[in-house]
Amino acid sequence: MTSALLTLLLIGTVHFVLATDIRVSLDNARFFPPFAYLNKLYFISRLTFPSFSLARAACESVGAYVAEIDGQAEIIFLQLYVNRTDVARVYISGTDAASDGRFIFQRTGVTLNIFDWFPSEPNNFNGFEDCIELVKERQSRMNDIVCNNPFARPSVLCEKDLF
């Protein structure tokens, strides 16, 4: 029992130290303060992007990737995080460009299994909405969006593995 408790405390300390180091290295002008969840750190850009590819590059520039939602608890955590910021919408990972209605993560090609769409979404409006965003005014629920739209300009939700 004592060794299990010690291991848990050690893991928690390592998690906190890593999160603190990453928090310090993020440019506060470019990103909101990050939040850790399990073994990952999440942060939202203050900048907005006219395309998913530019948003992805922003995450990659700090050693992260566009957030990939793997579970129901994770999406709830991320929706609460988006609601704490002043952004209107954020890109998350997911595209159905290859096969309409079958969403995969852009980075890994793994099929998405967790969704929390806003009612009547995804609707693939005009046949070009192949990316996913969380929209704050819609309770930070999912919406499909054109991947290259200079008028929408979402921020991006980045994810970084801590260990």
C-alpha positions, 0 to 999 in steps of 0.5 A, spaced: 500 500 500 505 504 501 509 503 495 502 504 491 501 511 494 508 513 493 508 511 486 502 515 485 505 521 488 511 520 484 507 520 478 503 526 480 509 530 481 512 528 475 505 530 471 505 537 475 513 539 473 512 537 466 506 541 466 509 547 469 515 547 464 511 547 458 506 552 461 512 557 462 515 555 455 508 557 451 508 564 449 502 567 453 501 572 447 499 566 442 496 561 447 491 561 453 494 558 459 494 550 458 490 545 462 492 538 464 488 532 463 490 525 465 497 525 461 496 530 456 496 538 456 491 542 452 492 549 450 488 554 445 491 559 441 489 566 441 490 567 434 485 565 429 486 561 422 483 561 415 485 554 414 486 547 418 493 546 415 495 553 418 492 551 425 495 545 425 502 548 424 501 553 430 500 546 434 506 543 431 510 549 432 510 548 439 511 540 439 503 539 439 498 536 435 491 538 434 486 535 439 484 528 438 478 526 442 478 519 445 473 519 450 467 522 453 470 524 459 475 528 455 470 531 450 466 534 456 473 537 459 475 540 453 468 543 452 469 546 459 476 549 457 473 552 451 468 555 455 473 558 460 476 562 454 474 568 450 474 564 443 468 563 439 470 557 436 476 552 435 478 547 430 479 540 433 482 534 429 477 530 425 476 530 417 471 526 413 474 529 406 476 522 404 469 519 405 463 523 407 460 521 414 466 517 416 471 522 420 478 520 421 484 524 425 488 528 420 495 526 424 494 518 425 488 516 420 484 513 426 477 513 426 473 518 431 468 514 435 466 520 440 462 525 438 458 531 441 454 534 435 450 540 435 443 538 433 442 538 425 450 537 425 454 534 421 450 537 415 456 538 410 453 545 408 454 546 400 458 539 400 464 542 403 464 541 410 470 536 412 473 539 418 471 539 425 470 545 430 467 546 437 463 552 437 462 556 444 455 559 443 453 552 441 455 549 448 462 548 445 459 542 441 461 539 435 460 543 428 462 541 421 466 546 418 470 548 411 477 546 412 479 552 408 475 558 410 478 565 411 471 568 414 470 563 419 477 563 422 477 559 428 482 558 433 485 551 434 485 547 440 492 543 441 494 537 445 501 535 447 502 528 451 506 529 457 508 522 458 
